Every structure is written in structure tokens, then in C-alpha cells.
């Protein structure tokens, strides 16, 4: 059974809903502004300390994924110069 929740979107701060995934380690958001995106808890916490400009870029990328896709926002590999990475994935991978 899916466990759902509500909170403000971590990208745009709009009230939104999410579904927990992977034993509550990941959330799948469905936001009226940012559309659908996937984010790990660790990265969601990290977003609290980054500039709104970067969050706006992630929101824009999420909106531009195309029908049937989601933006996956995840942690880069250890030692990476890019601590937050993204990929566009088929929605069917997550839902």
C-alpha cells in the first residue's frame, strides 16, 4: 500500500502531495508548479541550504521532462564536484 503525505514543495514552496518510495528514503512529488519529480530525503534536506536560483532551475527542468517522464534529483557519487545530480527517467520506473 502506498503511503502518501502533504507538504510544501522543496523546489517552489507550493503546497503539494507526495508518495513515499524505497522505505521512506525517497519521495515522489506531484506539484502543480514543478510537475512530477523524485528526490531522496538526503537531497531534500540539502536543498534547504542552497540558493533559490538553483531550486528554480530544478523546477524548470522538472517541467521540461516531457510527458511520461520524471526528473530524478539525487546525490552525486562520493568525491564528485557535483553533489546534486539529475536525470530524466520514465515515470513507469517509479510509479
HELIX and SHEET records of a PDB file:
HELIX    1   1 UNK A   41  UNK A   47  1                                   7    
HELIX    2   2 UNK A   52  UNK A   63  1                                  12    
HELIX    3   3 UNK A   91  UNK A   93  5                                   3    
SHEET    1   A 6 UNK A   4  UNK A   8  0                                        
SHEET    2   A 6 UNK A  15  UNK A  21 -1                                        
SHEET    3   A 6 UNK A  26  UNK A  31 -1                                        
SHEET    4   A 6 UNK A  35  UNK A  40 -1                                        
SHEET    5   A 6 UNK A  69  UNK A  75  1                                        
SHEET    6   A 6 UNK A  84  UNK A  90 -1                                        
END                                                                             
